[in-house]
Amino acid sequence: MRQTKISLFAGVMLALSSLIGSGWLFGSGAAARVAGPAAVISWIIGAVIMILIAFNYVELGTMFPESGGMSRFAQYSHGPLLGFMAAWANWVSLVTLLPIEAVACVQYMNTWPWSWANWTRHLMADGAITTAGLLGVYLIMIVFTLINFWSVKLLTRFTSLVAVFKLLIPSLTILTLIWVGFHPGNFGHSTATFMPYGTRGIFEAVAVSGIILSYDAFQTVINMAGEMVNPQKNIFRGVWLSLTITAVIYILLQVAFIGAVAPATLAKVGWHGVNFASPFADLAILLGLHWLSLLLYVDAFVSPFGTGVTFVATASRTLAAMTRNGNLPAWVGRLNRRYMIPRFAMVADLALAMVLVYFFRDWSKLATVVSISTFVAYATGPVTAVALRKMRPGFKRPFHSKHLRWVAPLSFVLTGLVIYWAMWPTTVEVIGIVLLGLPIYFYYDRKYNRVPLTQQLKGAGWLLAYLVFISVVSYLGSSGFGGHDILKYPYDFLVIIIASLFFYGWAVAARVDGPDLAVAAEVNADVKVD
């Protein structure tokens, strides 16, 4: 049996390979169109939200350092139904990132400007993947899977190499654009010109411009915890290092983009009218930086490719962890004896990804809906961390902070706001994704009948009610977020904040001291605290 552990450096590179994907090439342009120069604030808000959410999961991940752990935490504190709902929402978002990144590769290839690449013009038509393009997407996803198929060592070597490239190109882009074509006046001369679309545009950009999607992959470190060297320390280090590096890069990229747009263009069309097909590459060409545009076109393939490879690893381990909960067939999570990786889960993920991209052939359609489904899972993180402190204060916690008492409710409120910012009817689509897995769950629950249904509903009822609540507020909310403007901005925010605090209290009180805690105790028993 051969198993290679992941070092802190390899773990950070793995996370960065996930975090710096297709989002950096589109996010800055999309955010500037929605919020103008204030898009810089949107990226800061997105980073703060993700850091606060990660705070809860660092405690949980160091308590339970197991592969695919984010699929199991909620079950420990609230029983199998909530555990399944959180795991299902998280897994669907992860597995859908495979076609998102593959589609991104193909869409970028479609914009290659060289004469020898004319064949790529047939990969897309009217903004959607063609049949020829679909075959290309399938081929790329198969390569994603094969790189993961043999060993963790091959995966970490590949992602470390790609991550270095993905760090260098954005950094070079930032420095070059600021040095060659920076216009400080683009940031405005007053609050009104800095925030031309008001504070609402700042929050809207967080959810609809790929910002949340760009920060979402911090969980790579958590889900690979079972294969990390010294997970009690390296989970904490890996999450903070990867998120901090990513936040700095994305914020500076936004600054560079805003400063590089020609003032004459802004005077003519405004920020809403700045719509580049390949934002940074187009800016480089306009500035006469053809060497930089070449590098950007290459990176536009490498960045999504590296992210897709990493998410094969993350999604497969998440699915394998769900089988350990007893909610899916056990064979799906079976590990290869030589390399100790879940090959059957990888194949299942690939099959579902192929089905998804067949029906949804547009990057934005895949990204907007499914990335927000992750926040349904994130709503359980702060609740689980606090509930476990109340039920099992004696569990070993390598990362134990007194700040959790305020970080947990704050991050829960922010999770609800992000789901709302996704705009109606995305909220209802997110609920549909979560409910889609319930028939599978109840089939296996009836087959094994381990926990009474009333106890399961006690632990999960709050999340079902919370999702319905968010959907109703989204429907009634302000028009800027897709609603019917019955609840005006910012009163829609106020309603969500107050109600979220109520749901948070309900969720913590709904904790279930059941048989899953015995399993949690076994995992926690192996934890070392220095």
C-alpha atoms as one frame of an Amber mdcrd trajectory, in Angstrom:
protein
   0.000   0.000   0.000   1.419   3.380  -1.025   0.202   6.682   0.340   1.997
  10.010   0.033   1.186  12.684   2.584   0.634  16.303   1.504   3.038  18.869
   2.973   1.998  22.391   4.001   3.604  23.850   0.858   1.864  21.312  -1.383
  -1.431  21.957   0.433  -1.155  25.718  -0.082  -0.242  25.204  -3.740  -3.217
  22.843  -4.081  -5.525  25.489  -2.588  -4.070  28.300  -4.717  -4.487  26.152
  -7.818  -8.184  25.963  -6.919  -8.614  29.572  -5.815  -6.967  31.210  -8.840
  -9.060  29.760 -11.622 -11.198  31.271 -14.343 -12.572  33.863 -11.898  -9.573
  36.190 -12.034  -9.821  36.587 -15.804 -13.514  37.547 -15.750 -14.156  38.796
 -12.193 -12.499  42.205 -12.332 -14.282  43.213 -15.533 -17.661  41.942 -14.345
 -17.354  43.615 -10.939 -16.334  46.951 -12.461 -19.438  46.903 -14.685 -21.681
  46.357 -11.651 -20.009  48.567  -9.015 -17.563  50.852 -10.854 -14.359  51.726
  -8.954 -16.071  50.580  -5.724 -15.623  47.023  -6.995 -12.397  47.101  -4.965
 -14.591  47.166  -1.854 -16.593  44.222  -3.238 -13.440  42.090  -3.368 -12.534
  43.111   0.189 -16.032  42.227   1.409 -15.846  38.868  -0.366 -12.496  38.113
   1.276 -13.760  39.074   4.741 -16.854  36.883   4.334 -14.797  33.876   3.293
 -12.244  34.371   6.068 -15.030  34.516   8.666 -16.673  31.395   7.250 -13.309
  29.618   7.111 -12.769  30.502  10.788 -15.509  28.018  11.747 -14.198  25.282
   9.488 -10.609  25.586  10.694 -11.769  24.612  14.185 -13.846  21.741  12.782
 -11.134  20.605  10.382  -8.474  20.429  13.086 -10.887  18.569  15.386 -11.739
  16.036  12.690  -8.833  15.802  10.199 -10.423  13.446   7.671 -10.677  13.472
   3.884 -13.938  15.050   2.715 -14.561  16.279   6.249 -16.879  19.116   5.220
 -19.419  16.451   4.245 -19.518  15.074   7.799 -19.289  17.929  10.299 -22.991
  18.857  10.298 -23.988  15.221  10.816 -21.906  15.044  13.992 -23.821  17.904
  15.618 -27.326  17.699  14.116 -27.838  14.194  12.779 -27.898  12.546   9.352
 -30.567  14.622   7.582 -28.808  17.960   8.097 -25.500  16.269   7.385 -26.796
  14.989   4.070 -28.313  18.338   3.039 -25.072  20.178   3.768 -22.957  17.518
   2.089 -25.208  17.320  -0.963 -25.240  21.096  -1.512 -21.479  21.264  -1.112
 -20.812  18.273  -3.364 -23.078  19.525  -6.174 -21.257  22.847  -6.226 -17.872
  21.118  -6.231 -18.654  18.625  -8.974 -20.155  21.350 -11.149 -16.905  23.262
 -10.972 -15.421  20.577 -13.221 -17.542  21.565 -16.249 -17.314  25.249 -15.267
 -13.538  25.208 -15.586 -13.581  22.978 -18.675 -16.102  25.287 -20.356 -13.907
  28.249 -19.378 -10.936  26.638 -21.130 -12.968  26.167 -24.289 -14.462  29.659
 -24.173 -11.005  31.195 -23.853  -9.703  29.013 -26.676 -12.555  30.351 -28.794
 -11.082  33.880 -28.463  -7.517  32.995 -29.462  -6.449  35.683 -32.002  -3.915
  33.681 -34.026  -4.544  32.490 -37.578  -3.416  28.942 -36.797  -6.148  28.810
 -34.134  -9.048  29.515 -36.520 -10.394  26.028 -35.816 -11.308  27.191 -32.296
 -13.969  29.517 -33.776 -16.230  26.480 -34.130 -16.158  25.616 -30.438 -18.827
  28.181 -29.537 -21.816  29.822 -31.181 -23.977  32.621 -29.734 -22.220  32.355
 -26.366 -22.892  28.632 -25.952 -20.746  25.530 -26.417 -21.322  23.790 -29.775
 -21.253  20.021 -30.327 -17.579  20.254 -31.299 -16.927  22.367 -28.235 -18.770
  19.862 -26.048 -16.398  17.121 -27.176 -13.510  19.392 -26.217 -15.063  19.984
 -22.788 -15.464  16.221 -22.263 -11.852  15.601 -23.255 -10.582  18.256 -20.836
 -12.654  16.824 -17.955 -11.292  13.337 -18.689  -7.741  14.711 -18.482  -8.678
  16.441 -15.183  -9.714  13.051 -13.832  -6.751  11.058 -15.171  -4.235  13.371
 -13.488  -5.928  12.497 -10.181  -6.414   8.822 -10.977  -3.066   7.342  -9.976
  -1.673   9.063  -6.937  -1.703  12.058  -4.627   1.976  12.569  -5.483   1.199
  13.158  -9.168  -1.635  15.511  -8.221   0.498  17.631  -5.878   3.411  17.826
  -8.328   1.089  18.973 -11.109  -0.800  21.514  -8.993   2.374  22.931  -7.427
   3.782  23.590 -10.915   0.516  25.101 -12.166   0.038  27.196  -9.014   3.453
  28.836  -9.442   2.504  29.785 -13.020  -0.907  31.022 -11.866   0.700  33.247
  -9.265   3.304  34.699 -11.621   0.952  35.731 -14.464  -1.547  37.713 -12.342
   1.343  39.347 -10.461   3.033  40.316 -13.735  -0.289  41.640 -15.059  -0.777
  43.817 -11.981   2.713  45.318 -12.133   2.660  45.895 -15.903  -0.773  47.536
 -16.089  -0.043  49.822 -13.126   3.361  50.793 -14.584   2.292  51.301 -18.218
  -1.295  52.477 -18.280  -2.581  53.545 -14.857  -5.082  56.428 -14.648  -5.711
  57.442 -10.994  -8.607  59.646 -12.074 -10.618  56.540 -12.956 -11.238  56.022
  -9.241 -13.275  59.219  -9.108 -12.961  62.463  -7.189 -15.893  62.052  -4.774
 -18.039  59.406  -3.141 -20.546  59.655  -5.997 -17.935  59.049  -8.698 -16.188
  56.301  -6.714 -19.535  54.563  -6.134 -21.499  55.516  -9.270 -24.098  52.791
  -8.647 -24.363  53.243  -4.895 -23.728  50.810  -2.069 -26.175  48.316  -3.563
 -23.864  47.799  -6.535 -21.026  46.867  -4.163 -23.042  44.057  -2.558 -24.514
  42.922  -5.857 -21.032  42.572  -7.349 -19.979  40.248  -4.509 -22.487  37.596
  -5.568 -22.940  38.007  -9.327 -19.444  38.889 -10.596 -17.604  35.717  -9.703
 -16.114  37.134  -6.489 -17.589  34.509  -4.175 -16.742  31.809  -6.713 -13.154
  33.066  -6.784 -12.704  32.745  -3.008 -14.741  29.585  -2.527 -11.978  26.997
  -2.842 -10.422  27.478   0.613 -12.212  24.245   1.525  -9.678  22.300  -0.558
  -7.366  22.263   2.462 -10.184  21.108   4.781 -11.309  18.294   2.497  -7.751
  17.012   1.990  -7.031  17.065   5.746  -6.848  13.286   6.049  -3.863  13.249
   3.677  -1.921  16.210   5.120   1.248  16.117   7.195   0.573  17.435  10.730
  -3.054  18.401  10.001  -3.558  19.924  13.473  -1.276  22.815  12.501  -1.203
  22.746   8.714  -4.970  23.027   8.205  -4.939  26.386   9.977  -1.811  27.547
   8.180  -2.939  26.291   4.790  -6.343  27.991   4.904  -5.078  31.389   6.077
  -2.049  31.456   3.795  -4.009  30.509   0.686  -6.897  32.907   1.403  -4.594
  35.817   2.274  -2.427  35.408  -0.837  -5.525  35.086  -3.031  -7.246  38.131
  -1.525  -4.197  40.341  -2.093  -3.915  39.214  -5.718  -7.619  39.707  -6.524
  -7.831  43.133  -4.890  -4.724  44.371  -6.725  -6.037  42.925 -10.002  -9.215
  44.954  -9.563  -7.169  48.098  -8.853  -5.040  47.481 -11.949  -8.099  46.870
 -14.148  -9.907  50.027 -13.029  -6.792  52.131 -13.523  -6.012  50.686 -16.980
  -9.334  51.481 -18.675  -8.992  54.442 -21.047 -10.649  57.601 -19.592 -12.084
  58.345 -23.055 -13.917  55.008 -22.983 -15.386  55.776 -19.552 -16.480  59.239
 -20.671 -18.304  57.645 -23.588 -19.998  54.535 -22.119 -19.495  54.661 -18.334
 -18.585  51.645 -16.239 -21.746  49.779 -17.232 -20.561  49.925 -20.832 -17.043
  48.574 -20.248 -17.536  45.070 -21.592 -14.396  43.264 -22.761 -14.683  39.666
 -23.961 -11.262  38.909 -22.435 -10.816  41.810 -19.980  -7.089  41.784 -19.201
  -5.993  40.483 -22.596  -8.065  43.166 -24.349  -6.568  45.874 -22.127  -3.069
  44.587 -22.871  -3.722  44.774 -26.629  -5.136  48.306 -26.342  -1.984  49.342
 -24.475   0.234  47.723 -27.124   1.435  45.023 -24.729   1.136  42.117 -27.154
   3.624  39.975 -25.213   1.423  40.299 -22.136  -1.713  39.455 -24.095   0.010
  36.268 -25.307   0.811  35.248 -21.735  -2.752  36.024 -20.679  -4.238  33.865
 -23.428  -1.999  31.005 -22.323  -2.945  31.523 -18.673  -6.602  31.686 -19.653
  -6.208  28.011 -20.442  -3.804  27.056 -17.650  -5.700  28.699 -14.746  -9.053
  26.962 -15.277  -7.211  23.741 -16.151  -5.329  23.749 -12.852  -8.486  24.530
 -10.894 -10.426  21.745 -12.613  -7.736  19.186 -11.764  -7.798  20.197  -8.101
 -11.576  20.039  -7.859 -11.581  16.472  -9.142  -9.629  15.650  -5.970 -11.883
  17.722  -3.703 -15.213  16.582  -5.179 -14.272  12.893  -5.169 -13.251  12.977
  -1.512 -16.446  14.832  -0.625 -18.540  12.163  -2.366 -16.533   9.380  -0.719
 -17.158  10.985   2.686 -20.921  10.987   2.000 -20.827   7.209   1.577 -19.304
   6.892   5.047 -22.415   8.630   6.356 -24.459   5.744   4.942 -26.467   7.935
   2.545 -25.041   6.552  -0.705 -23.858   3.121  -1.935 -20.653   2.119  -0.122
 -18.859   1.098  -3.329 -18.847   4.713  -4.536 -16.459   5.667  -1.733 -14.195
   2.618  -1.990 -10.495   3.523  -1.965  -7.944   2.130  -4.396  -5.703  -0.181
  -2.352  -2.432   0.994  -3.855  -2.882   4.742  -3.878  -5.710   5.114  -1.302
  -7.749   7.439  -3.535 -11.516   7.180  -4.294 -11.461   6.190  -7.979 -15.122
   5.158  -8.178 -16.127   8.556  -6.771 -13.985  10.265  -9.429 -15.723   8.332
 -12.208 -19.166   9.133 -10.733 -18.259  12.836 -10.539 -17.052  12.790 -14.146
 -20.291  11.187 -15.335 -22.461  13.758 -13.563 -20.268  16.620 -14.793 -20.743
  15.409 -18.377 -24.511  15.351 -17.926 -24.554  18.849 -16.408 -22.497  20.438
 -19.165 -24.670  18.755 -21.805 -27.701  20.688 -20.531 -25.923  23.872 -19.334
 -23.391  24.936 -21.957 -22.667  28.426 -20.683 -20.032  29.315 -18.043 -22.123
  31.957 -16.299 -25.194  29.718 -15.990 -23.129  26.990 -14.392 -21.236  29.357
 -12.107 -23.944  31.684 -10.789 -26.431  29.103  -9.551 -24.142  26.340  -8.366
 -21.510  28.445  -6.602 -24.206  29.875  -4.326 -25.349  26.352  -3.408 -22.099
  26.127  -1.471 -23.488  28.720   0.921 -26.327  26.415   1.871 -23.620  24.098
   3.213 -21.698  27.004   4.755 -24.749  27.947   6.833 -24.167  24.768   8.862
 -20.486  25.497   9.656 -20.862  28.138  12.403 -23.858  26.298  13.855 -21.935
  23.020  14.063 -18.833  24.594  15.620 -20.842  26.243  18.410 -23.148  23.251
  18.956 -20.182  20.904  19.399 -18.647  23.249  21.964 -21.865  23.023  23.961
 -22.284  19.243  23.601 -18.651  18.118  23.791 -16.521  20.827  25.405 -13.935
  18.145  26.198 -13.147  17.360  22.561  -9.567  18.174  21.586  -9.440  21.439
  19.656  -6.002  22.359  18.261  -7.575  25.617  17.043  -9.756  27.015  19.834
 -10.575  30.719  19.753 -12.723  32.795  22.078 -13.720  34.865  19.040 -15.982
  32.059  17.783 -18.810  33.371  19.988 -19.176  36.420  17.729 -17.636  35.100
  14.503 -20.150  32.227  14.306 -23.380  34.323  14.342 -21.803  36.993  12.131
 -20.685  34.464   9.515 -24.140  32.840   9.620 -25.804  36.209   8.913 -23.366
  36.905   6.075 -24.143  33.504   4.555 -27.820  34.404   4.375 -27.017  37.772
   2.810 -24.810  36.195   0.129 -27.591  33.775  -0.841 -29.919  36.788  -1.101
 -27.402  38.755  -3.154 -27.490  35.958  -5.736 -30.842  37.494  -6.735 -34.257
  36.042  -7.447 -34.889  33.407  -8.876 -31.424  31.974  -8.130 -32.463  31.453
  -4.511 -35.276  29.088  -5.535 -32.913  27.233  -7.870 -30.512  26.722  -4.968
 -33.316  25.196  -2.899 -34.153  22.929  -5.848 -30.556  21.697  -5.962 -30.615
  20.905  -2.248 -33.993  19.153  -2.374 -32.945  17.137  -5.428 -30.935  14.778
  -3.239 -33.603  14.150  -0.595 -35.286  11.193  -2.379 -31.910   9.408  -2.447
 -31.414  10.169   1.219 -34.830   8.897   2.309 -34.401   5.702   0.292 -31.269
   4.768   2.212 -32.687   6.090   5.461 -35.732   3.819   5.122 -33.463   0.910
   4.194 -31.273   1.228   7.293 -33.593   3.218   9.629 -30.855   4.257  12.033
 -32.312   7.447  13.553 -36.015   8.308  14.148 -37.380  10.752  11.566 -38.623
  13.151  14.272 -35.087  13.458  15.628 -33.742  14.062  12.126 -36.300  16.787
  11.477 -35.405  18.399  14.783 -31.809  18.746  13.627 -32.567  19.837  10.042
 -35.912  21.669  10.226 -34.281  25.034  10.812 -32.339  24.855   7.520 -35.440
  23.918   5.511 -37.331  26.840   7.069 -34.379  29.196   6.561 -34.128  28.423
   2.862 -37.847  29.031   2.403 -37.505  32.314   4.309 -34.598  33.530   2.154
 -36.558  32.643  -0.986 -39.626  34.593   0.160 -37.552  37.643   1.063 -35.747
  37.346  -2.272 -39.106  37.387  -4.080 -40.383  40.352  -2.056 -37.025  42.144
  -1.911 -35.660  45.164  -3.719 -35.581  45.273  -7.512 -31.800  45.671  -7.508
 -31.583  42.064  -6.306 -34.208  40.727  -8.698 -37.181  41.031  -6.328 -40.569
  42.724  -6.666 -39.499  45.774  -4.620 -42.054  45.249  -1.840 -39.182  45.248
   0.667 -37.131  48.302  -0.310 -33.339  48.501  -0.075 -31.815  48.531   2.579
 -34.776  47.263   4.636 -34.484  43.909   2.885 -30.989  43.591   4.399 -32.318
  44.513   7.844 -35.034  41.829   7.674 -32.504  39.159   6.691 -30.046  40.173
   9.434 -32.635  40.120  12.234 -34.271  36.898  11.039 -30.894  35.210  10.529
 -30.001  35.800  14.169 -33.270  34.105  15.124 -32.549  31.137  12.837 -29.016
  30.922  14.209 -30.355  30.605  17.767 -32.854  27.984  16.600 -30.147  26.050
  14.768 -27.788  25.882  17.754 -30.670  24.825  20.034 -31.633  22.099  17.515
 -28.378  20.179  18.097 -28.776  16.420  18.417 -26.742  14.353  20.855 -27.002
  11.158  18.836 -24.951   8.156  17.707 -22.961  10.247  15.192 -21.192  11.932
  18.078 -19.676   8.572  19.002 -18.123   8.441  15.534 -16.894  12.014  15.980
 -15.293  11.031  19.285 -13.343   8.236  17.581 -11.980  10.634  14.953 -11.170
  13.257  17.573  -9.377  10.717  19.774  -6.493  10.526  17.283  -5.965  14.297
  17.286  -2.742  15.553  18.842  -2.650  18.873  20.674   0.814  20.344  21.278
